[in-house]
Amino acid sequence: MAKQLRDIEPIRPLLAHRPLAVFSDIDGTLAPIVPDPQDAQVSDRGREALRDLMAQGVGVGLITGRDLAKAHEMTGLPDAWYAANHGLTLSIGGVDETPEAAREFVPRVRDVIRETAGVEDAGVSIEDKGPIVAFHYRRAPSPGEARSAIEAALNASAAAASFRVHEGRMVVELRPPLDVDKGTALEELAGRMRAGAVIAIGDDRTDVDMFRRVTALREGGTPGATVAVDSPEAPDEVLDGADYSVDGVAGVEWLLGEIARALRVIATSGR
Ligand SMILES: [Mg+2]
């Protein structure tokens, strides 16, 4: 069970390692959850804290289920590294990469959307994310009925059968059955950054893959810490899977600001 972080003392030892890498989910972690997912934005405070970290040489990797264009739009941080679409799209030093294995799933997503269009009658919004398709039911008049409608439509869709189903906060996602997740994305980005220590922050079930990978890195000799975002919607497995927790997006903003501040103190006193 995650221990609530009230100050950064427990993670201070990580700050001595260079380069330090900070990996964060976006929705519900840096961007408050809003009724229409299209309106979600990273707050100015969070953006400034991440900019401050990057200016101090910290590797910032944003790991999200969103597509790359939306992730850029939400963060306003062109210099950060990204793993979008749960790692199915990477952006490293401004260069986009799509794993070849994922490309064949782009036309199949269009087939799924055509075959399941009826769910929109239940208030579900369908999001085409290239090799992934997301069914959002947060805004449905009856989320329970919408969830059942999605399940029925997916069972009836031939194209859906070649995907893996993942559940998130008021969203059902179909992803290619590839061994790519937020955890493999974190490891890829950490490796390319040659990270000396890693911190991972997330709020949802898919972020547990990041936490597990940080634990594996730690066992391999790379120090790291995992931080869960606590909220009334936080799944137990997220809190169970992390070393520490902070309260909501505001808690994440606080944590990033404290890390930036501590690094500045270290840099100043080291001179
Ligand atoms: Mg999230």
py3Dmol code that shows the C-alpha trace and the ligand (Angstrom):
import py3Dmol

protein = """\
ATOM      1  CA  MET A   1       0.000   0.000   0.000  1.00  0.00           C
ATOM      2  CA  ALA A   2       1.344   3.405  -0.996  1.00  0.00           C
ATOM      3  CA  LYS A   3       2.563   5.683   1.776  1.00  0.00           C
ATOM      4  CA  GLN A   4       1.315   9.231   1.488  1.00  0.00           C
ATOM      5  CA  LEU A   5       4.111  11.661   0.621  1.00  0.00           C
ATOM      6  CA  ARG A   6       4.013  14.701   2.895  1.00  0.00           C
ATOM      7  CA  ASP A   7       7.527  15.860   2.030  1.00  0.00           C
ATOM      8  CA  ILE A   8      10.090  14.625  -0.461  1.00  0.00           C
ATOM      9  CA  GLU A   9      12.536  13.156   2.079  1.00  0.00           C
ATOM     10  CA  PRO A  10      11.735   9.536   1.102  1.00  0.00           C
ATOM     11  CA  ILE A  11      12.678  10.180  -2.536  1.00  0.00           C
ATOM     12  CA  ARG A  12      15.532  12.618  -1.899  1.00  0.00           C
ATOM     13  CA  PRO A  13      18.240   9.913  -2.338  1.00  0.00           C
ATOM     14  CA  LEU A  14      17.125   9.536  -5.986  1.00  0.00           C
ATOM     15  CA  LEU A  15      17.924  13.158  -6.722  1.00  0.00           C
ATOM     16  CA  ALA A  16      21.663  12.514  -6.407  1.00  0.00           C
ATOM     17  CA  HIS A  17      21.593  10.334  -9.547  1.00  0.00           C
ATOM     18  CA  ARG A  18      22.137  11.746 -13.055  1.00  0.00           C
ATOM     19  CA  PRO A  19      20.371  11.903 -15.275  1.00  0.00           C
ATOM     20  CA  LEU A  20      17.219  11.747 -13.222  1.00  0.00           C
ATOM     21  CA  ALA A  21      14.154  10.721 -15.243  1.00  0.00           C
ATOM     22  CA  VAL A  22      10.580  11.605 -14.344  1.00  0.00           C
ATOM     23  CA  PHE A  23       7.845   9.633 -16.097  1.00  0.00           C
ATOM     24  CA  SER A  24       4.258  10.702 -15.760  1.00  0.00           C
ATOM     25  CA  ASP A  25       0.861   9.777 -17.048  1.00  0.00           C
ATOM     26  CA  ILE A  26      -1.178  12.784 -18.253  1.00  0.00           C
ATOM     27  CA  ASP A  27      -4.957  12.331 -17.637  1.00  0.00           C
ATOM     28  CA  GLY A  28      -5.837  12.353 -13.957  1.00  0.00           C
ATOM     29  CA  THR A  29      -2.163  12.836 -13.091  1.00  0.00           C
ATOM     30  CA  LEU A  30      -1.081  16.109 -14.738  1.00  0.00           C
ATOM     31  CA  ALA A  31      -4.454  17.030 -16.262  1.00  0.00           C
ATOM     32  CA  PRO A  32      -7.549  17.091 -14.036  1.00  0.00           C
ATOM     33  CA  ILE A  33     -10.352  14.745 -15.134  1.00  0.00           C
ATOM     34  CA  VAL A  34     -13.118  16.762 -16.831  1.00  0.00           C
ATOM     35  CA  PRO A  35     -16.529  15.643 -18.163  1.00  0.00           C
ATOM     36  CA  ASP A  36     -15.434  15.859 -21.816  1.00  0.00           C
ATOM     37  CA  PRO A  37     -12.029  14.164 -22.240  1.00  0.00           C
ATOM     38  CA  GLN A  38     -11.378  16.412 -25.245  1.00  0.00           C
ATOM     39  CA  ASP A  39     -11.230  19.431 -22.895  1.00  0.00           C
ATOM     40  CA  ALA A  40      -8.598  18.001 -20.531  1.00  0.00           C
ATOM     41  CA  GLN A  41      -5.484  20.146 -20.180  1.00  0.00           C
ATOM     42  CA  VAL A  42      -2.300  20.110 -18.109  1.00  0.00           C
ATOM     43  CA  SER A  43      -2.424  22.997 -15.650  1.00  0.00           C
ATOM     44  CA  ASP A  44      -0.013  25.938 -15.889  1.00  0.00           C
ATOM     45  CA  ARG A  45       1.493  24.934 -12.543  1.00  0.00           C
ATOM     46  CA  GLY A  46       2.232  21.399 -13.736  1.00  0.00           C
ATOM     47  CA  ARG A  47       3.608  22.608 -17.081  1.00  0.00           C
ATOM     48  CA  GLU A  48       5.909  25.124 -15.375  1.00  0.00           C
ATOM     49  CA  ALA A  49       7.194  22.505 -12.929  1.00  0.00           C
ATOM     50  CA  LEU A  50       8.013  20.098 -15.784  1.00  0.00           C
ATOM     51  CA  ARG A  51       9.720  22.908 -17.729  1.00  0.00           C
ATOM     52  CA  ASP A  52      11.748  23.740 -14.647  1.00  0.00           C
ATOM     53  CA  LEU A  53      12.813  20.092 -14.300  1.00  0.00           C
ATOM     54  CA  MET A  54      13.849  19.866 -17.961  1.00  0.00           C
ATOM     55  CA  ALA A  55      15.814  23.115 -17.634  1.00  0.00           C
ATOM     56  CA  GLN A  56      17.731  21.425 -14.827  1.00  0.00           C
ATOM     57  CA  GLY A  57      18.615  18.425 -16.982  1.00  0.00           C
ATOM     58  CA  VAL A  58      15.877  16.056 -15.818  1.00  0.00           C
ATOM     59  CA  GLY A  59      14.575  13.705 -18.505  1.00  0.00           C
ATOM     60  CA  VAL A  60      10.805  14.106 -18.690  1.00  0.00           C
ATOM     61  CA  GLY A  61       8.801  11.321 -20.325  1.00  0.00           C
ATOM     62  CA  LEU A  62       5.037  11.628 -20.663  1.00  0.00           C
ATOM     63  CA  ILE A  63       3.403   8.224 -20.999  1.00  0.00           C
ATOM     64  CA  THR A  64      -0.230   8.275 -22.010  1.00  0.00           C
ATOM     65  CA  GLY A  65      -3.078   6.447 -23.659  1.00  0.00           C
ATOM     66  CA  ARG A  66      -3.754   9.550 -25.745  1.00  0.00           C
ATOM     67  CA  ASP A  67      -2.424   9.909 -29.248  1.00  0.00           C
ATOM     68  CA  LEU A  68       0.688  12.000 -29.770  1.00  0.00           C
ATOM     69  CA  ALA A  69      -0.977  15.084 -31.235  1.00  0.00           C
ATOM     70  CA  LYS A  70      -3.444  15.255 -28.348  1.00  0.00           C
ATOM     71  CA  ALA A  71      -0.681  14.674 -25.786  1.00  0.00           C
ATOM     72  CA  HIS A  72       1.291  17.616 -27.222  1.00  0.00           C
ATOM     73  CA  GLU A  73      -1.824  19.776 -27.242  1.00  0.00           C
ATOM     74  CA  MET A  74      -2.626  18.923 -23.610  1.00  0.00           C
ATOM     75  CA  THR A  75       0.872  19.494 -22.266  1.00  0.00           C
ATOM     76  CA  GLY A  76       2.275  22.332 -24.380  1.00  0.00           C
ATOM     77  CA  LEU A  77       5.736  20.821 -23.830  1.00  0.00           C
ATOM     78  CA  PRO A  78       7.399  20.266 -27.224  1.00  0.00           C
ATOM     79  CA  ASP A  79      10.749  19.331 -25.643  1.00  0.00           C
ATOM     80  CA  ALA A  80       9.470  16.490 -23.470  1.00  0.00           C
ATOM     81  CA  TRP A  81       9.712  12.892 -24.634  1.00  0.00           C
ATOM     82  CA  TYR A  82       6.489  10.984 -25.183  1.00  0.00           C
ATOM     83  CA  ALA A  83       5.110   7.493 -25.275  1.00  0.00           C
ATOM     84  CA  ALA A  84       1.608   7.965 -26.670  1.00  0.00           C
ATOM     85  CA  ASN A  85      -1.068   5.335 -27.377  1.00  0.00           C
ATOM     86  CA  HIS A  86       0.218   3.312 -24.398  1.00  0.00           C
ATOM     87  CA  GLY A  87       3.652   3.046 -25.982  1.00  0.00           C
ATOM     88  CA  LEU A  88       2.477   2.333 -29.527  1.00  0.00           C
ATOM     89  CA  THR A  89       3.777   5.748 -30.600  1.00  0.00           C
ATOM     90  CA  LEU A  90       7.024   7.209 -29.278  1.00  0.00           C
ATOM     91  CA  SER A  91       8.418  10.695 -29.662  1.00  0.00           C
ATOM     92  CA  ILE A  92      12.068  10.927 -28.734  1.00  0.00           C
ATOM     93  CA  GLY A  93      13.918  14.206 -29.061  1.00  0.00           C
ATOM     94  CA  GLY A  94      11.170  15.486 -31.365  1.00  0.00           C
ATOM     95  CA  VAL A  95      11.318  12.429 -33.689  1.00  0.00           C
ATOM     96  CA  ASP A  96       8.188  10.278 -33.901  1.00  0.00           C
ATOM     97  CA  GLU A  97       8.441   6.493 -34.049  1.00  0.00           C
ATOM     98  CA  THR A  98       5.660   3.948 -34.641  1.00  0.00           C
ATOM     99  CA  PRO A  99       6.451   0.313 -34.063  1.00  0.00           C
ATOM    100  CA  GLU A 100       5.969  -1.483 -37.387  1.00  0.00           C
ATOM    101  CA  ALA A 101       3.970  -4.263 -35.735  1.00  0.00           C
ATOM    102  CA  ALA A 102       1.226  -1.762 -34.880  1.00  0.00           C
ATOM    103  CA  ARG A 103       0.623  -0.358 -38.373  1.00  0.00           C
ATOM    104  CA  GLU A 104      -1.655  -3.148 -39.628  1.00  0.00           C
ATOM    105  CA  PHE A 105      -4.093  -2.327 -36.804  1.00  0.00           C
ATOM    106  CA  VAL A 106      -4.903   1.153 -38.106  1.00  0.00           C
ATOM    107  CA  PRO A 107      -7.334  -0.051 -40.848  1.00  0.00           C
ATOM    108  CA  ARG A 108      -8.743  -2.684 -38.460  1.00  0.00           C
ATOM    109  CA  VAL A 109      -9.669   0.085 -36.011  1.00  0.00           C
ATOM    110  CA  ARG A 110     -11.727   1.720 -38.757  1.00  0.00           C
ATOM    111  CA  ASP A 111     -13.542  -1.602 -39.267  1.00  0.00           C
ATOM    112  CA  VAL A 112     -14.315  -1.836 -35.534  1.00  0.00           C
ATOM    113  CA  ILE A 113     -15.686   1.717 -35.523  1.00  0.00           C
ATOM    114  CA  ARG A 114     -17.954   0.927 -38.467  1.00  0.00           C
ATOM    115  CA  GLU A 115     -19.188  -2.276 -36.817  1.00  0.00           C
ATOM    116  CA  THR A 116     -19.871  -0.729 -33.403  1.00  0.00           C
ATOM    117  CA  ALA A 117     -21.275   2.693 -34.424  1.00  0.00           C
ATOM    118  CA  GLY A 118     -24.612   1.844 -32.737  1.00  0.00           C
ATOM    119  CA  VAL A 119     -23.159   2.415 -29.247  1.00  0.00           C
ATOM    120  CA  GLU A 120     -23.263   6.150 -29.880  1.00  0.00           C
ATOM    121  CA  ASP A 121     -27.042   5.896 -29.340  1.00  0.00           C
ATOM    122  CA  ALA A 122     -26.272   4.988 -25.696  1.00  0.00           C
ATOM    123  CA  GLY A 123     -24.216   8.169 -25.273  1.00  0.00           C
ATOM    124  CA  VAL A 124     -20.846   6.526 -25.918  1.00  0.00           C
ATOM    125  CA  SER A 125     -18.214   8.550 -27.758  1.00  0.00           C
ATOM    126  CA  ILE A 126     -15.818   6.593 -29.959  1.00  0.00           C
ATOM    127  CA  GLU A 127     -12.254   7.826 -30.313  1.00  0.00           C
ATOM    128  CA  ASP A 128     -10.069   6.705 -33.235  1.00  0.00           C
ATOM    129  CA  LYS A 129      -6.483   6.651 -31.971  1.00  0.00           C
ATOM    130  CA  GLY A 130      -4.756   5.088 -34.968  1.00  0.00           C
ATOM    131  CA  PRO A 131      -3.979   1.489 -33.905  1.00  0.00           C
ATOM    132  CA  ILE A 132      -6.264   1.831 -30.846  1.00  0.00           C
ATOM    133  CA  VAL A 133      -9.960   2.596 -30.426  1.00  0.00           C
ATOM    134  CA  ALA A 134     -11.479   3.983 -27.225  1.00  0.00           C
ATOM    135  CA  PHE A 135     -15.137   3.887 -26.159  1.00  0.00           C
ATOM    136  CA  HIS A 136     -15.804   6.642 -23.616  1.00  0.00           C
ATOM    137  CA  TYR A 137     -18.964   6.394 -21.513  1.00  0.00           C
ATOM    138  CA  ARG A 138     -18.383   9.069 -18.861  1.00  0.00           C
ATOM    139  CA  ARG A 139     -20.955  11.356 -20.483  1.00  0.00           C
ATOM    140  CA  ALA A 140     -23.566   8.678 -21.148  1.00  0.00           C
ATOM    141  CA  PRO A 141     -26.969   9.259 -19.452  1.00  0.00           C
ATOM    142  CA  SER A 142     -26.636   5.796 -17.907  1.00  0.00           C
ATOM    143  CA  PRO A 143     -22.970   4.743 -17.696  1.00  0.00           C
ATOM    144  CA  GLY A 144     -23.949   1.193 -16.688  1.00  0.00           C
ATOM    145  CA  GLU A 145     -26.178   0.717 -19.736  1.00  0.00           C
ATOM    146  CA  ALA A 146     -23.577   2.332 -21.975  1.00  0.00           C
ATOM    147  CA  ARG A 147     -20.948  -0.063 -20.637  1.00  0.00           C
ATOM    148  CA  SER A 148     -23.234  -3.031 -21.467  1.00  0.00           C
ATOM    149  CA  ALA A 149     -23.926  -1.634 -24.942  1.00  0.00           C
ATOM    150  CA  ILE A 150     -20.182  -1.426 -25.602  1.00  0.00           C
ATOM    151  CA  GLU A 151     -19.692  -5.018 -24.471  1.00  0.00           C
ATOM    152  CA  ALA A 152     -22.527  -6.274 -26.684  1.00  0.00           C
ATOM    153  CA  ALA A 153     -21.260  -4.322 -29.702  1.00  0.00           C
ATOM    154  CA  LEU A 154     -17.729  -5.632 -29.261  1.00  0.00           C
ATOM    155  CA  ASN A 155     -18.970  -9.213 -28.963  1.00  0.00           C
ATOM    156  CA  ALA A 156     -20.832  -8.768 -32.258  1.00  0.00           C
ATOM    157  CA  SER A 157     -17.906  -7.126 -34.080  1.00  0.00           C
ATOM    158  CA  ALA A 158     -15.691  -9.451 -36.135  1.00  0.00           C
ATOM    159  CA  ALA A 159     -12.913  -6.864 -36.395  1.00  0.00           C
ATOM    160  CA  ALA A 160     -12.852  -6.386 -32.611  1.00  0.00           C
ATOM    161  CA  ALA A 161     -11.767  -9.997 -32.155  1.00  0.00           C
ATOM    162  CA  SER A 162      -8.202  -9.235 -33.245  1.00  0.00           C
ATOM    163  CA  PHE A 163      -7.753  -6.702 -30.420  1.00  0.00           C
ATOM    164  CA  ARG A 164      -7.228  -6.937 -26.683  1.00  0.00           C
ATOM    165  CA  VAL A 165      -9.806  -5.230 -24.446  1.00  0.00           C
ATOM    166  CA  HIS A 166      -8.557  -2.915 -21.675  1.00  0.00           C
ATOM    167  CA  GLU A 167     -10.693  -1.158 -19.076  1.00  0.00           C
ATOM    168  CA  GLY A 168      -9.924   2.331 -17.752  1.00  0.00           C
ATOM    169  CA  ARG A 169     -11.790   5.047 -15.894  1.00  0.00           C
ATOM    170  CA  MET A 170     -15.140   5.153 -17.768  1.00  0.00           C
ATOM    171  CA  VAL A 171     -13.446   3.955 -20.936  1.00  0.00           C
ATOM    172  CA  VAL A 172     -13.103   0.642 -22.749  1.00  0.00           C
ATOM    173  CA  GLU A 173     -10.146   0.443 -25.107  1.00  0.00           C
ATOM    174  CA  LEU A 174      -9.218  -2.015 -27.824  1.00  0.00           C
ATOM    175  CA  ARG A 175      -5.479  -2.294 -28.347  1.00  0.00           C
ATOM    176  CA  PRO A 176      -3.371  -4.499 -30.607  1.00  0.00           C
ATOM    177  CA  PRO A 177      -2.379  -7.731 -28.843  1.00  0.00           C
ATOM    178  CA  LEU A 178       1.274  -6.706 -28.768  1.00  0.00           C
ATOM    179  CA  ASP A 179       3.611  -6.839 -25.802  1.00  0.00           C
ATOM    180  CA  VAL A 180       3.646  -3.065 -25.583  1.00  0.00           C
ATOM    181  CA  ASP A 181       2.308  -1.201 -22.556  1.00  0.00           C
ATOM    182  CA  LYS A 182       3.156   1.829 -20.454  1.00  0.00           C
ATOM    183  CA  GLY A 183       5.751  -0.273 -18.648  1.00  0.00           C
ATOM    184  CA  THR A 184       7.654  -1.313 -21.773  1.00  0.00           C
ATOM    185  CA  ALA A 185       7.405   2.328 -22.910  1.00  0.00           C
ATOM    186  CA  LEU A 186       8.922   3.527 -19.635  1.00  0.00           C
ATOM    187  CA  GLU A 187      11.779   1.075 -19.949  1.00  0.00           C
ATOM    188  CA  GLU A 188      12.432   2.120 -23.566  1.00  0.00           C
ATOM    189  CA  LEU A 189      12.480   5.833 -22.705  1.00  0.00           C
ATOM    190  CA  ALA A 190      14.577   5.311 -19.550  1.00  0.00           C
ATOM    191  CA  GLY A 191      17.090   3.319 -21.593  1.00  0.00           C
ATOM    192  CA  ARG A 192      17.309   5.938 -24.335  1.00  0.00           C
ATOM    193  CA  MET A 193      17.776   8.630 -21.633  1.00  0.00           C
ATOM    194  CA  ARG A 194      20.406   6.472 -19.889  1.00  0.00           C
ATOM    195  CA  ALA A 195      18.508   7.309 -16.729  1.00  0.00           C
ATOM    196  CA  GLY A 196      20.443   7.033 -13.472  1.00  0.00           C
ATOM    197  CA  ALA A 197      17.263   7.035 -11.399  1.00  0.00           C
ATOM    198  CA  VAL A 198      13.576   7.012 -12.267  1.00  0.00           C
ATOM    199  CA  ILE A 199      10.375   8.345 -10.756  1.00  0.00           C
ATOM    200  CA  ALA A 200       7.012   7.234 -12.196  1.00  0.00           C
ATOM    201  CA  ILE A 201       3.668   8.873 -11.465  1.00  0.00           C
ATOM    202  CA  GLY A 202       0.214   7.637 -12.468  1.00  0.00           C
ATOM    203  CA  ASP A 203      -3.423   7.355 -11.431  1.00  0.00           C
ATOM    204  CA  ASP A 204      -4.966   4.469 -13.367  1.00  0.00           C
ATOM    205  CA  ARG A 205      -4.736   0.714 -13.854  1.00  0.00           C
ATOM    206  CA  THR A 206      -2.586   0.972 -16.984  1.00  0.00           C
ATOM    207  CA  ASP A 207      -0.031   2.936 -14.939  1.00  0.00           C
ATOM    208  CA  VAL A 208       0.566  -0.106 -12.749  1.00  0.00           C
ATOM    209  CA  ASP A 209       2.595  -1.480 -15.685  1.00  0.00           C
ATOM    210  CA  MET A 210       4.932   1.516 -15.243  1.00  0.00           C
ATOM    211  CA  PHE A 211       5.169   0.842 -11.522  1.00  0.00           C
ATOM    212  CA  ARG A 212       6.048  -2.804 -12.093  1.00  0.00           C
ATOM    213  CA  ARG A 213       8.751  -1.830 -14.572  1.00  0.00           C
ATOM    214  CA  VAL A 214      10.275   0.628 -12.102  1.00  0.00           C
ATOM    215  CA  THR A 215      10.374  -2.178  -9.538  1.00  0.00           C
ATOM    216  CA  ALA A 216      12.148  -4.385 -12.102  1.00  0.00           C
ATOM    217  CA  LEU A 217      14.640  -1.604 -12.901  1.00  0.00           C
ATOM    218  CA  ARG A 218      15.271  -1.199  -9.197  1.00  0.00           C
ATOM    219  CA  GLU A 219      16.014  -4.906  -8.895  1.00  0.00           C
ATOM    220  CA  GLY A 220      18.417  -4.448 -11.809  1.00  0.00           C
ATOM    221  CA  GLY A 221      20.276  -1.695  -9.963  1.00  0.00           C
ATOM    222  CA  THR A 222      18.585   1.492 -11.199  1.00  0.00           C
ATOM    223  CA  PRO A 223      17.072   3.293  -8.209  1.00  0.00           C
ATOM    224  CA  GLY A 224      13.474   4.425  -8.574  1.00  0.00           C
ATOM    225  CA  ALA A 225      10.223   5.308  -6.895  1.00  0.00           C
ATOM    226  CA  THR A 226       6.584   5.056  -7.908  1.00  0.00           C
ATOM    227  CA  VAL A 227       3.867   7.508  -6.971  1.00  0.00           C
ATOM    228  CA  ALA A 228       0.123   6.894  -7.212  1.00  0.00           C
ATOM    229  CA  VAL A 229      -2.361   9.747  -7.527  1.00  0.00           C
ATOM    230  CA  ASP A 230      -4.999   9.289  -4.847  1.00  0.00           C
ATOM    231  CA  SER A 231      -8.571  10.371  -5.598  1.00  0.00           C
ATOM    232  CA  PRO A 232     -12.102   9.091  -4.940  1.00  0.00           C
ATOM    233  CA  GLU A 233     -11.867   7.215  -8.282  1.00  0.00           C
ATOM    234  CA  ALA A 234      -8.396   5.750  -7.692  1.00  0.00           C
ATOM    235  CA  PRO A 235      -8.446   1.966  -8.225  1.00  0.00           C
ATOM    236  CA  ASP A 236      -7.071  -0.049  -5.289  1.00  0.00           C
ATOM    237  CA  GLU A 237      -4.482  -1.745  -7.480  1.00  0.00           C
ATOM    238  CA  VAL A 238      -2.909   1.627  -8.298  1.00  0.00           C
ATOM    239  CA  LEU A 239      -2.518   2.497  -4.628  1.00  0.00           C
ATOM    240  CA  ASP A 240      -1.421  -1.061  -3.848  1.00  0.00           C
ATOM    241  CA  GLY A 241       1.108  -1.015  -6.684  1.00  0.00           C
ATOM    242  CA  ALA A 242       2.951   2.201  -5.800  1.00  0.00           C
ATOM    243  CA  ASP A 243       5.531   3.090  -3.163  1.00  0.00           C
ATOM    244  CA  TYR A 244       3.966   6.474  -2.399  1.00  0.00           C
ATOM    245  CA  SER A 245       0.819   8.489  -3.032  1.00  0.00           C
ATOM    246  CA  VAL A 246      -0.074  12.148  -3.429  1.00  0.00           C
ATOM    247  CA  ASP A 247      -3.518  13.750  -3.359  1.00  0.00           C
ATOM    248  CA  GLY A 248      -4.904  14.462  -6.817  1.00  0.00           C
ATOM    249  CA  VAL A 249      -3.372  16.469  -9.643  1.00  0.00           C
ATOM    250  CA  ALA A 250      -2.555  19.233  -7.137  1.00  0.00           C
ATOM    251  CA  GLY A 251      -0.428  16.731  -5.226  1.00  0.00           C
ATOM    252  CA  VAL A 252       1.478  15.869  -8.410  1.00  0.00           C
ATOM    253  CA  GLU A 253       2.089  19.565  -9.120  1.00  0.00           C
ATOM    254  CA  TRP A 254       3.360  19.973  -5.573  1.00  0.00           C
ATOM    255  CA  LEU A 255       5.673  16.962  -5.887  1.00  0.00           C
ATOM    256  CA  LEU A 256       7.175  18.099  -9.209  1.00  0.00           C
ATOM    257  CA  GLY A 257       7.706  21.590  -7.789  1.00  0.00           C
ATOM    258  CA  GLU A 258       9.419  20.160  -4.698  1.00  0.00           C
ATOM    259  CA  ILE A 259      11.728  17.987  -6.808  1.00  0.00           C
ATOM    260  CA  ALA A 260      12.672  21.008  -8.945  1.00  0.00           C
ATOM    261  CA  ARG A 261      13.291  23.082  -5.826  1.00  0.00           C
ATOM    262  CA  ALA A 262      15.425  20.377  -4.183  1.00  0.00           C
ATOM    263  CA  LEU A 263      17.508  19.964  -7.349  1.00  0.00           C
ATOM    264  CA  ARG A 264      18.154  23.699  -7.434  1.00  0.00           C
ATOM    265  CA  VAL A 265      19.321  23.610  -3.810  1.00  0.00           C
ATOM    266  CA  ILE A 266      21.657  20.688  -4.605  1.00  0.00           C
ATOM    267  CA  ALA A 267      23.051  22.519  -7.661  1.00  0.00           C
ATOM    268  CA  THR A 268      23.634  25.713  -5.665  1.00  0.00           C
ATOM    269  CA  SER A 269      25.207  24.079  -2.630  1.00  0.00           C
ATOM    270  CA  GLY A 270      27.406  21.926  -4.857  1.00  0.00           C
ATOM    271  CA  ARG A 271      29.126  24.941  -6.356  1.00  0.00           C
TER     272      ARG A 271
END
"""
ligand_1 = """\
1
MG
Mg -4.479 8.635 -16.084
"""
view = py3Dmol.view(width=600, height=400)
view.addModel(protein, "pdb")
view.setStyle({"model": 0}, {"cartoon": {"style": "trace"}})
view.addModel(ligand_1, "xyz")
view.setStyle({"model": 1}, {"stick": {}})
view.zoomTo()
view.show()
